[in-house]
Structures are given as C-alpha cells and as structure tokens.
Amino acid sequence: MMDRVMIDCRKYPSDNNCQVTIAGTHDEVLEIAAWHDVTAHGHVDGPELRAMIEKDIVAA
C-alpha cells in the first residue's frame, strides 16, 4: 500500500482565498500541486517551486 499524503492551500494567504486540498501519493500530490500553483496562483514551475511544495507535503 502506498502512503497517502496531502497539501492544503488554506495554510497560505492568497488573493483568491484558495480552499484547495490535494491528496494522493507523493508523486501525484507534487505534480498536481505544481500545476495548481502555476494555473491558480501564477507561480512559475521549476526546482524552487517544487522544493517549496515538498516541504509542505504532510501525511494524510
């Protein structure tokens, strides 16, 4: 069984008061969170963004 992890946008202030929570395997959460940060929050995908996401992923 793969470990389930999550990341929660509500932990961070945003202009659009984002309420998204993403859960799944580590790889799924990392990929979807990066896509979400780019499309919903205007970040640029790259090593810095993914390192930030990695730090915020927690066990679900």
N, C-alpha and C positions, 0 to 999 in steps of 0.2 A: 504494500500500500504506500502511495506517495504522500508525503506530508502536505497538508493544506496550509497555505499562508494567505495573508491579506495586506492591503494597504488602504488607508482611509483618507480621502481628501478633506474631510471635515476637520482634520487636525491642523490644517494650514489656512490662513486667511486668503481669500481670493475675491476679486472684483465681482464674480458671479455667484458667490456664496455656495460653492460647489458642495454637493452632498453625495458624491460618488464613492462607493466602496467596491474594491475589486478583490476577489478571492479565487484561489485555484492553486495549481502547482507553482513553484517558484518561477519557473521559466514563463509560464502563462501570465502570471502577475507582472513580471518585469516587462514583457512585451506589450501587454495591454496598457499598463500604467504609462509607459513611454509614449505610446500612441495617444493616450488621453491627455498627457501633459502637453504634447505638441498641438493637438487639434482643439482642445478646450481652453488651454491656458497660454498658448503662444510660445512655449519653450522650444528650444532647438534640440533635436535628438543628437546625442553624442555621449562620449565617455563620462563627462561631468554630470549630465542629467541622469544617466544610468547608475552612477555611483551614489547620487543623492537618493534615488529610488531604492537602491539596495539597502541603504541604511535605515529606511523607513518600513521595510517589509517585516511583518511580525507573524508569528504562528497564529493560526485561526482556530 
